[in-house]
Amino acid sequence: MITPHNVAVIVGSLRKESFNRKMARAMSAMAPSTLKLEILEIGQLPLYNQDFDPNPPKEVTDFKQRVAQCDAVLFVTPEYNRSVPGC
């Protein structure tokens, strides 16, 4: 049996009922058995502050650890004014 690849899915919208979140859930449900998609929430992460680099908050270290355990990262995000969303 083939070991599935773990894919971190990062949704670029914080709304619970966002279209992008629904798309991420649908992709997860339709993914072949060789892929395990998991949405990693970003709403609890603080805004980036370089002062925290030497000693990042626990939410940041936990998030980084979860991403590092994955084989790939998939971003599902809306477009805002021809750019990336604020979050």
N, C-alpha and C positions, 0 to 999 in steps of 0.2 A: 504494500500500500504506500502511496506517495504521501509524504508529510505535507500538509497544506502550508502555503506561504501566508504569514501574518501581515496584514495591510492596515496601517493606521489611517483612518479617515478623519480628516480635519474639515469641519464645516465652518465656512466663513461668515455665518449668520448666527446670531445668538437667539433669535426668536424660536420658541418651541415648535411652532407650526410653519416654519419657513419652507419655501419651495425647495431650497437646497438641502435642507435636512430630510425632507421627504424623498428627494432623489437619492441621497446617501443611503437611507433605509432601504429603498427599492433595490439599489445596486447590491447591497449586502444580502438581501433576500434572494436575488437572482444569481449571485456569484457561484461559480462552479465549486465543487468540493475541494479543489486544489487551492482555493483562496479563502482565507478567513478574514473578513472585513470587520473592523471594530472602530466605532466612532469615539474619538478621544475629544472630550469636551475642553473648550478653551475659555469658557465664561468665567472660570474661577482664577484665571491667570492675571497677574497684575500687568499694567503697562510696562514696557521695557524701560529699565533705568540702569544705566551702566554702573552706577554706584553699587548696585546689588551683585555685580559679576563675581566678586570674591566670595560672597556668602549669599547665594540666591535663596529666596523664600522656598519653603517646603513644597508649595504647589508647583513651582518651576522645576525643582529637582525631580519630583515625582513624574511630571509630564515628560521631561527629557528622558528619564529612565524607561518609560513606557514606549516612547518613540524609538529609542535605541534597541528595544527588544523586537521590533518589527523588521520585516524584510523590505517593506516599501511604504511610501506615504502617498495618499491620494487626497488632493485638495478639491473640495466641492464648495465653490464660493460664488457669490453674485458679483456682478460688475457694477461699480458705482462711478458714474461720470468717466467712463473709459479707464478705470483704475481699480485697484483692490479695495475692499471694504476697510473701514476704520479698525474693526476688531481683528 
